[in-house]
Amino acid sequence: MILALAGCIFNLTQVNWADPLVGKSSVAVIGVMASASAFLLLLILMLSKRVAQKLKKR
């Protein structure tokens, strides 16, 4: 999760906010979306593991 956040922050610094979909800036936007997606998927995985542990204890 830390690597996903670091990738997101790094790519946010690489985006040209005046024209975000041109050149290297478009790659940075794709990187932001990819790392944000990875973070959300890892968060969902952690939450599902917690729920599974609580159900197992019952």
N, CA, C and O atoms as a MOPAC input file, in Angstrom:
PM7 MOZYME 1SCF
protein

 N      0.82900 1    -1.18400 1     0.00000 1
 C      0.00000 1     0.00000 1     0.00000 1
 C      0.87600 1     1.25100 1     0.00000 1
 O      0.53500 1     2.26700 1    -0.60500 1
 N      2.00100 1     1.15400 1     0.68500 1
 C      2.90500 1     2.29600 1     0.72700 1
 C      3.48000 1     2.57100 1    -0.65400 1
 O      3.60900 1     3.72600 1    -1.05900 1
 N      3.82600 1     1.51200 1    -1.37600 1
 C      4.35800 1     1.69000 1    -2.72900 1
 C      3.30800 1     2.27000 1    -3.67300 1
 O      3.63100 1     3.08000 1    -4.54200 1
 N      2.07300 1     1.86400 1    -3.50600 1
 C      1.00200 1     2.41800 1    -4.34700 1
 C      0.81700 1     3.90300 1    -4.06600 1
 O      0.64500 1     4.69300 1    -4.99500 1
 N      0.85000 1     4.28400 1    -2.80800 1
 C      0.73900 1     5.70300 1    -2.46200 1
 C      1.93500 1     6.49800 1    -2.96900 1
 O      1.78200 1     7.61400 1    -3.46500 1
 N      3.12300 1     5.91900 1    -2.84300 1
 C      4.32800 1     6.60100 1    -3.31900 1
 C      4.27400 1     6.79000 1    -4.83300 1
 O      4.64800 1     7.84500 1    -5.34600 1
 N      3.80700 1     5.76500 1    -5.54400 1
 C      3.67700 1     5.88300 1    -6.99600 1
 C      2.65900 1     6.93200 1    -7.39300 1
 O      2.85500 1     7.66600 1    -8.36100 1
 N      1.58500 1     6.99900 1    -6.65100 1
 C      0.55300 1     7.99000 1    -6.92900 1
 C      1.07500 1     9.40500 1    -6.70300 1
 O      0.85700 1    10.29400 1    -7.52500 1
 N      1.75800 1     9.60400 1    -5.59500 1
 C      2.29700 1    10.93200 1    -5.29500 1
 C      3.35200 1    11.33600 1    -6.31200 1
 O      3.36700 1    12.47600 1    -6.77600 1
 N      4.23600 1    10.40200 1    -6.65900 1
 C      5.26600 1    10.71000 1    -7.64500 1
 C      4.65300 1    11.09700 1    -8.98800 1
 O      5.07200 1    12.07400 1    -9.60800 1
 N      3.66800 1    10.33400 1    -9.43000 1
 C      3.04700 1    10.62600 1   -10.71800 1
 C      2.25000 1    11.92700 1   -10.68700 1
 O      2.14900 1    12.61800 1   -11.70100 1
 N      1.69100 1    12.26000 1    -9.54100 1
 C      0.98500 1    13.54000 1    -9.43400 1
 C      1.93600 1    14.71700 1    -9.62700 1
 O      1.54200 1    15.76100 1   -10.14600 1
 N      3.18900 1    14.54500 1    -9.21000 1
 C      4.16100 1    15.62400 1    -9.40100 1
 C      4.61600 1    15.73000 1   -10.84800 1
 O      5.15100 1    16.76200 1   -11.25200 1
 N      4.41200 1    14.67900 1   -11.63500 1
 C      4.86200 1    14.67000 1   -13.02700 1
 C      3.80600 1    15.19400 1   -14.00100 1
 O      4.10800 1    15.41300 1   -15.17400 1
 N      2.59400 1    15.39300 1   -13.53900 1
 C      1.50100 1    15.82800 1   -14.41100 1
 C      1.64100 1    17.31700 1   -14.71300 1
 O      1.84700 1    18.13200 1   -13.81400 1
 N      1.52400 1    17.65400 1   -15.99400 1
 C      1.47400 1    19.05100 1   -16.41200 1
 C      0.00500 1    19.46300 1   -16.33700 1
 O     -0.79300 1    19.08100 1   -17.19200 1
 N     -0.35000 1    20.23800 1   -15.32100 1
 C     -1.75500 1    20.53800 1   -15.05800 1
 C     -2.36200 1    21.46300 1   -16.10300 1
 O     -3.58600 1    21.54600 1   -16.20700 1
 N     -1.53500 1    22.16300 1   -16.88200 1
 C     -2.06200 1    23.02600 1   -17.94000 1
 C     -2.62000 1    22.18300 1   -19.08900 1
 O     -3.62300 1    22.55200 1   -19.70000 1
 N     -1.97200 1    21.05200 1   -19.38000 1
 C     -2.42400 1    20.16300 1   -20.45700 1
 C     -2.10200 1    18.72200 1   -20.06400 1
 O     -1.09000 1    18.17300 1   -20.50000 1
 N     -2.96200 1    18.10200 1   -19.23700 1
 C     -2.61300 1    16.81300 1   -18.63000 1
 C     -2.64800 1    15.60600 1   -19.56600 1
 O     -2.19500 1    14.53100 1   -19.17300 1
 N     -3.15900 1    15.73600 1   -20.77100 1
 C     -3.28000 1    14.57500 1   -21.64100 1
 C     -2.34600 1    14.61900 1   -22.84100 1
 O     -2.64300 1    14.01700 1   -23.87300 1
 N     -1.22500 1    15.32000 1   -22.72500 1
 C     -0.27800 1    15.43200 1   -23.82400 1
 C      1.10000 1    14.98000 1   -23.35000 1
 O      1.55700 1    15.37900 1   -22.27800 1
 N      1.75500 1    14.14900 1   -24.15100 1
 C      3.12800 1    13.73800 1   -23.89200 1
 C      3.28800 1    12.89800 1   -22.63800 1
 O      2.47100 1    12.02800 1   -22.33700 1
 N      4.36900 1    13.18400 1   -21.91100 1
 C      4.67500 1    12.41600 1   -20.70400 1
 C      3.62700 1    12.61300 1   -19.61900 1
 O      3.47700 1    11.77700 1   -18.72800 1
 N      2.92100 1    13.69900 1   -19.69900 1
 C      1.89500 1    13.97300 1   -18.70000 1
 C      0.76600 1    12.94700 1   -18.77200 1
 O      0.18500 1    12.59200 1   -17.74600 1
 N      0.45500 1    12.47600 1   -19.96000 1
 C     -0.59900 1    11.46400 1   -20.08100 1
 C     -0.17000 1    10.15100 1   -19.44800 1
 O     -0.99000 1     9.43600 1   -18.87100 1
 N      1.12100 1     9.83300 1   -19.55600 1
 C      1.63900 1     8.63400 1   -18.90000 1
 C      1.53500 1     8.78600 1   -17.38600 1
 O      1.21700 1     7.82500 1   -16.68500 1
 N      1.80000 1     9.98000 1   -16.88400 1
 C      1.69300 1    10.23200 1   -15.44800 1
 C      0.24500 1    10.10200 1   -14.97700 1
 O     -0.01000 1     9.57800 1   -13.89300 1
 N     -0.69900 1    10.57700 1   -15.78500 1
 C     -2.12000 1    10.45000 1   -15.42000 1
 C     -2.51500 1     8.97900 1   -15.35700 1
 O     -3.23200 1     8.56600 1   -14.44600 1
 N     -2.05200 1     8.19400 1   -16.31800 1
 C     -2.33100 1     6.75300 1   -16.30800 1
 C     -1.68700 1     6.10700 1   -15.08100 1
 O     -2.28500 1     5.22800 1   -14.46100 1
 N     -0.47600 1     6.53400 1   -14.72800 1
 C      0.19300 1     6.01500 1   -13.53900 1
 C     -0.55100 1     6.34400 1   -12.26600 1
 O     -0.62300 1     5.52100 1   -11.35400 1
 N     -1.11100 1     7.55300 1   -12.19500 1
 C     -1.90900 1     7.94100 1   -11.02200 1
 C     -3.13100 1     7.04800 1   -10.91000 1
 O     -3.44500 1     6.55800 1    -9.82500 1
 N     -3.81900 1     6.83400 1   -12.01900 1
 C     -5.01700 1     5.99200 1   -11.98100 1
 C     -4.66500 1     4.54900 1   -11.63300 1
 O     -5.39300 1     3.89800 1   -10.88300 1
 N     -3.56500 1     4.04800 1   -12.16700 1
 C     -3.16300 1     2.67100 1   -11.88700 1
 C     -2.77800 1     2.49600 1   -10.42000 1
 O     -3.18600 1     1.52300 1    -9.78600 1
 N     -2.00700 1     3.41700 1    -9.88200 1
 C     -1.59500 1     3.27700 1    -8.48400 1
 C     -2.76700 1     3.51500 1    -7.53300 1
 O     -2.82500 1     2.89900 1    -6.46800 1
 N     -3.68900 1     4.38700 1    -7.89200 1
 C     -4.88300 1     4.57100 1    -7.06700 1
 C     -5.74600 1     3.31200 1    -7.08300 1
 O     -6.30900 1     2.92700 1    -6.05800 1
 N     -5.84800 1     2.67900 1    -8.23700 1
 C     -6.60000 1     1.42400 1    -8.33700 1
 C     -5.94600 1     0.32900 1    -7.50700 1
 O     -6.63100 1    -0.42500 1    -6.81700 1
 N     -4.61900 1     0.24100 1    -7.57400 1
 C     -3.90400 1    -0.75900 1    -6.78000 1
 C     -4.12300 1    -0.52200 1    -5.29200 1
 O     -4.32400 1    -1.46800 1    -4.53200 1
 N     -4.08400 1     0.73800 1    -4.87800 1
 C     -4.32100 1     1.05700 1    -3.46900 1
 C     -5.71500 1     0.62900 1    -3.04000 1
 O     -5.88000 1     0.02600 1    -1.97900 1
 N     -6.71700 1     0.93300 1    -3.85300 1
 C     -8.09300 1     0.55300 1    -3.49500 1
 C     -8.27300 1    -0.95700 1    -3.44900 1
 O     -8.96500 1    -1.47200 1    -2.57000 1
 N     -7.65900 1    -1.67100 1    -4.38700 1
 C     -7.75900 1    -3.12800 1    -4.37700 1
 C     -7.09000 1    -3.72000 1    -3.14100 1
 O     -7.61200 1    -4.66000 1    -2.54100 1
 N     -5.94900 1    -3.18000 1    -2.76200 1
 C     -5.28800 1    -3.66200 1    -1.54800 1
 C     -6.10300 1    -3.34600 1    -0.30500 1
 O     -6.13900 1    -4.14600 1     0.63000 1
 N     -6.75500 1    -2.19500 1    -0.28200 1
 C     -7.60900 1    -1.83200 1     0.84000 1
 C     -8.79100 1    -2.79000 1     0.95100 1
 O     -9.13900 1    -3.22600 1     2.04900 1
 N     -9.39900 1    -3.11400 1    -0.16600 1
 C    -10.50800 1    -4.07200 1    -0.17700 1
 C    -10.03400 1    -5.43400 1     0.30200 1
 O    -10.74200 1    -6.11000 1     1.05000 1
 N     -8.84000 1    -5.84500 1    -0.12300 1
 C     -8.29400 1    -7.12900 1     0.31300 1
 C     -8.08100 1    -7.14900 1     1.82500 1
 O     -8.42100 1    -8.13000 1     2.48500 1
 N     -7.53000 1    -6.08800 1     2.36700 1
 C     -7.31200 1    -6.02900 1     3.81400 1
 C     -8.63100 1    -6.09300 1     4.58000 1
 O     -8.73900 1    -6.79400 1     5.58600 1
 N     -9.63000 1    -5.35800 1     4.09800 1
 C    -10.93000 1    -5.36400 1     4.77800 1
 C    -11.59400 1    -6.72800 1     4.69700 1
 O    -12.20800 1    -7.17200 1     5.66700 1
 N    -11.48200 1    -7.39500 1     3.56700 1
 C    -12.09800 1    -8.71800 1     3.43800 1
 C    -11.38800 1    -9.73700 1     4.32900 1
 O    -12.03200 1   -10.64100 1     4.86300 1
 N    -10.06800 1    -9.60200 1     4.49700 1
 C     -9.33900 1   -10.49400 1     5.41100 1
 C     -9.80200 1   -10.28000 1     6.85100 1
 O     -9.95900 1   -11.24400 1     7.60000 1
 N    -10.02100 1    -9.02300 1     7.24100 1
 C    -10.50400 1    -8.73700 1     8.60100 1
 C    -11.88100 1    -9.33700 1     8.82800 1
 O    -12.14300 1    -9.91500 1     9.88300 1
 N    -12.76400 1    -9.20500 1     7.84400 1
 C    -14.10700 1    -9.76700 1     7.97100 1
 C    -14.03200 1   -11.28300 1     8.06800 1
 O    -14.75200 1   -11.89100 1     8.86100 1
 N    -13.17500 1   -11.89300 1     7.27600 1
 C    -13.03300 1   -13.34800 1     7.31500 1
 C    -12.52000 1   -13.80800 1     8.67500 1
 O    -12.97400 1   -14.83200 1     9.18700 1
 N    -11.58600 1   -13.07400 1     9.26800 1
 C    -11.08100 1   -13.43600 1    10.59000 1
 C    -12.16900 1   -13.31300 1    11.65000 1
 O    -12.26800 1   -14.16900 1    12.52900 1
 N    -12.98500 1   -12.26500 1    11.58400 1
 C    -14.05000 1   -12.08300 1    12.55600 1
 C    -15.10500 1   -13.17100 1    12.41700 1
 O    -15.64600 1   -13.63800 1    13.41900 1
 N    -15.40200 1   -13.57700 1    11.19000 1
 C    -16.37900 1   -14.64800 1    11.00200 1
 C    -15.82300 1   -15.98000 1    11.45100 1
 O    -16.57000 1   -16.83700 1    11.92200 1
 N    -14.52400 1   -16.16600 1    11.31300 1
 C    -13.89500 1   -17.41100 1    11.72900 1
 C    -13.90800 1   -17.56300 1    13.24800 1
 O    -14.02800 1   -18.67700 1    13.75800 1
 N    -13.78500 1   -16.44700 1    13.97400 1
 C    -13.78000 1   -16.47400 1    15.43200 1
 C    -15.13600 1   -16.83400 1    16.00100 1
 O    -15.21800 1   -17.33300 1    17.12300 1
 N    -16.18600 1   -16.59600 1    15.26400 1
 C    -17.55100 1   -16.90000 1    15.75200 1
 C    -17.76400 1   -18.32300 1    15.95800 1
 O    -18.85200 1   -18.73200 1    16.36200 1

